[in-house]
């Protein structure tokens, strides 16, 4: 595989390569890439790739940069498959009941990087702009080491007095804690959802979140997300200066 391929194109190509792999082969490729990197960086004689790994020969021929890309691609593919296995296990029954399971399932699934969610930060303030969403609302998993499910919805901030649109921003709603730690099914923080706190227009005008302020989203705030996804115009839960509604696909 040519190392001259750009990192973004490389990851996309590798993601497609592993999209058709079985669960067992995908796990094997992930373990193989990790072992290959350990062997190269630490010269660990005992860390060579298992001969049973179907990708062993392929991995040994790649540059270290490419093996890193393979490692990232396999993790992204595993995250993508988690999204399709069980929404209630991932988002939690409380969240799914409030938003509506079918409404949540109908949202397009996108890689986090597509909507500019990349680094594993606590609050992605001002990261996601309307231009990053190709459709009105999407869902996905943000984070590789500490994965957190998210919903991103493009909304209009409307003046109640004039009914004019003041701004268009994106609200990003996500689990505060990762699904492989405190946010996992059955854990105390399974239902703790927050937003990015800060939103930004494509022109760089900044606004605070109109869905959430502090302490974890309430059932009323999650229900506001449900109403937005259903196409309703509603008062903003945490900023009474605005009515809000989801931007409809053009």
C-alpha positions in Angstrom: 0.0 0.0 0.0 1.6 3.2 -1.1 2.7 5.4 1.8 2.2 8.5 -0.5 -1.5 8.2 0.0 -2.8 11.0 2.3 -3.6 10.0 5.8 -7.3 10.8 5.4 -7.6 8.8 2.1 -5.5 6.1 3.7 -7.9 5.7 6.7 -10.9 5.8 4.4 -9.4 3.0 2.2 -8.5 0.9 5.2 -11.9 1.4 6.8 -13.5 0.1 3.6 -11.1 -2.8 3.6 -12.1 -4.0 7.1 -15.8 -3.2 6.6 -16.4 -6.6 5.1 -14.2 -8.5 7.6 -15.8 -10.8 10.1 -15.8 -9.9 13.8 -13.1 -12.4 14.4 -10.9 -11.1 11.5 -11.4 -7.5 12.5 -10.3 -8.3 16.1 -7.4 -10.2 14.7 -6.3 -7.3 12.5 -6.5 -4.9 15.5 -4.4 -7.2 17.7 -2.0 -7.8 14.8 -1.5 -4.1 14.2 -0.9 -3.5 17.9 1.6 -6.4 18.1 3.4 -5.2 15.0 3.8 -1.7 16.4 5.1 -3.1 19.7 7.6 -5.2 17.9 8.9 -2.3 15.8 9.1 0.2 18.6 10.3 -2.0 21.4 11.9 -4.9 19.5 9.9 -7.2 21.7 10.7 -10.7 20.4 7.6 -12.2 22.0 5.2 -9.8 20.4 5.3 -11.0 16.8 1.9 -11.4 15.0 0.2 -14.7 15.3 0.7 -16.8 12.2 -3.1 -17.5 12.3 -3.8 -13.8 11.7 -5.1 -13.5 8.1 -3.5 -10.0 7.9 0.0 -11.0 9.2 1.8 -11.0 5.9 0.0 -7.8 4.8 0.9 -6.0 8.1 4.6 -6.8 8.0 4.9 -5.2 4.5 3.5 -1.9 5.6 5.3 1.2 6.9 4.8 2.1 10.6 2.6 5.0 9.5 0.4 2.6 7.6 0.2 0.2 10.5 -0.9 3.1 12.7 -3.6 3.9 10.1 -4.7 0.3 10.1 -4.9 0.3 13.9 -7.1 3.4 13.8 -9.2 2.0 11.0 -10.0 -1.2 12.8 -10.9 0.6 15.9 -13.3 2.9 13.9 -14.9 -0.1 12.3 -15.4 -1.7 15.7 -17.0 1.5 16.9 -19.3 1.7 13.8 -20.5 -1.9 14.4 -21.3 -1.1 18.0 -23.7 1.5 16.8 -25.6 -1.0 14.8 -25.8 -3.8 17.4 -27.9 -2.3 20.1 -28.9 1.3 20.6 -30.3 0.8 24.0 -27.0 -0.8 25.2 -25.1 2.1 23.8 -27.2 5.1 24.5 -29.1 3.7 27.4 -32.8 2.9 27.8 -33.6 6.2 29.5 -32.2 8.2 26.6 -33.7 6.0 23.9 -37.2 6.1 25.6 -37.1 9.9 25.8 -35.8 10.5 22.3 -37.7 7.6 20.7 -35.8 4.5 19.6 -37.1 4.5 16.0 -36.3 8.3 15.7 -32.8 7.7 17.0 -32.3 4.6 14.7 -33.3 6.6 11.7 -30.5 9.1 12.1 -27.5 8.7 9.7 -24.4 7.2 11.3 -21.2 9.1 10.6 -17.6 8.9 11.8 -16.9 11.4 14.5 -14.2 13.1 12.4 -16.7 13.9 9.7 -18.4 16.4 12.0 -15.1 17.7 13.4 -15.2 15.6 16.6 -11.6 14.3 16.8 -9.6 14.9 19.9 -10.7 13.1 23.1 -11.7 16.2 25.1 -14.4 16.6 27.8 -16.4 19.3 26.1 -15.9 20.1 22.3 -16.8 23.7 22.6 -17.2 25.6 19.3 -15.8 22.6 17.3 -18.8 21.6 15.3 -20.2 24.1 12.8 -23.3 23.8 10.5 -21.0 23.2 7.5 -19.7 20.0 9.1 -23.1 18.3 8.9 -24.3 17.1 5.5 -27.8 16.5 6.8 -30.0 18.0 9.6 -29.0 15.5 12.3 -26.6 12.6 12.7 -25.3 10.1 15.3 -22.1 8.3 15.9 -19.4 7.4 18.5 -16.9 10.0 19.5 -13.5 8.8 20.8 -11.4 5.7 20.2 -9.9 5.0 23.7 -12.9 6.4 25.5 -15.9 6.1 23.1 -19.0 8.1 23.8 -22.2 8.0 21.7 -23.4 11.4 20.3 -26.2 13.0 18.4 -25.5 16.2 16.5 -28.4 18.4 15.3 -28.3 21.5 13.2 -30.7 24.1 14.6 -32.0 27.6 14.0 -32.1 30.2 16.8 -35.3 32.2 16.2 -36.4 35.5 17.7 -39.8 35.0 19.4 -40.8 38.6 18.7 -39.9 38.8 15.0 -39.8 35.1 14.0 -36.6 35.9 12.2 -33.7 33.4 12.3 -30.9 34.9 14.4 -28.3 32.2 13.8 -27.8 28.6 12.8 -25.6 26.4 15.0 -25.1 22.7 15.9 -26.0 21.2 19.3 -23.9 18.1 20.1 -25.4 15.9 22.7 -23.3 13.1 24.1 -22.6 10.8 27.1 -20.3 12.6 29.5 -18.6 9.3 30.4 -17.4 6.6 28.0 -19.3 3.4 27.3 -16.3 1.3 28.3 -16.1 3.0 31.8 -18.5 4.9 33.9 -21.0 5.4 31.1 -21.4 1.7 30.4 -24.8 -0.1 30.7 -25.7 -0.6 34.3 -23.1 2.0 35.6 -24.1 4.9 37.8 -23.4 7.5 35.0 -25.0 5.6 32.2 -27.7 8.3 31.8 -25.5 11.3 32.3 -25.7 13.4 29.1 -24.3 16.8 28.3 -23.8 19.1 25.3 -20.7 20.9 24.0 -21.8 24.0 26.0 -20.6 26.3 23.3 -21.8 26.5 19.7 -20.6 28.5 16.7 -22.0 29.6 13.4 -20.2 29.1 10.1 -19.2 32.7 10.3 -17.6 32.3 13.8 -20.4 33.9 15.9 -20.5 32.1 19.3 -23.5 31.1 21.4 -24.0 29.0 24.5 -25.9 25.8 24.4 -29.6 26.3 24.4 -30.4 22.7 25.4 -28.2 22.3 28.6 -26.4 24.4 31.2 -25.0 22.2 34.0 -25.2 19.0 36.0 -26.3 16.6 33.3 -29.3 16.9 30.9 -32.7 16.6 32.5 -35.5 14.5 31.0 -37.2 17.7 29.7 -34.0 18.7 27.9 -33.7 15.3 26.3 -37.3 15.5 25.3 -36.5 18.9 23.6 -34.1 16.9 21.4 -36.9 14.5 20.6 -39.1 17.4 19.6 -36.4 19.0 17.4 -35.8 15.7 15.6 -39.6 15.5 15.0 -39.5 18.8 13.3 -41.2 20.9 16.0 -40.4 24.5 16.8 -40.0 24.9 20.6 -38.8 27.3 23.2 -35.1 26.8 24.0 -34.9 25.0 27.3 -32.0 27.0 28.7 -32.2 30.3 26.8 -35.6 32.0 26.7 -34.4 34.5 24.2 -34.9 32.0 21.4 -37.3 29.6 19.8 -35.5 26.7 18.2 -36.1 24.3 15.4 -34.1 21.8 13.4 -32.8 22.9 10.0 -34.6 20.9 7.3 -32.6 19.1 4.6 -32.4 21.1 1.4 
